[in-house]
Amino acid sequence: MSQEMIISRLKERGFRITKQRRLIISTILENDCSCCKEIYYQVREKDQSVGIATVYRMIKTLEEAGVIDRRNMYRIGDIREEG
């Protein structure tokens, strides 16, 4: 899903599209993030004004809009059998 499609879906649900929200969306789309804190740290590299609560609220908003599934954010690395 593209950033513009996500923004469109959020607008349909009455959400304002702020600079911080755009930044969080683009960070999620551009990076392999395994958790909200990882998203937060990557966002903070670009904008120090973004708080962790903003990231958590945005993730929840994206989940409620059906844009993201938190289960899909977690990845299991390759497991190699020893033996």
Summary of the structure (lengths in Angstrom):
residues: 83
radius of gyration: 14.3
end to end distance: 41.6
largest distance: 55.8
contacts: 191
relative contact order: 0.16
helix: 60%
strand: 0%
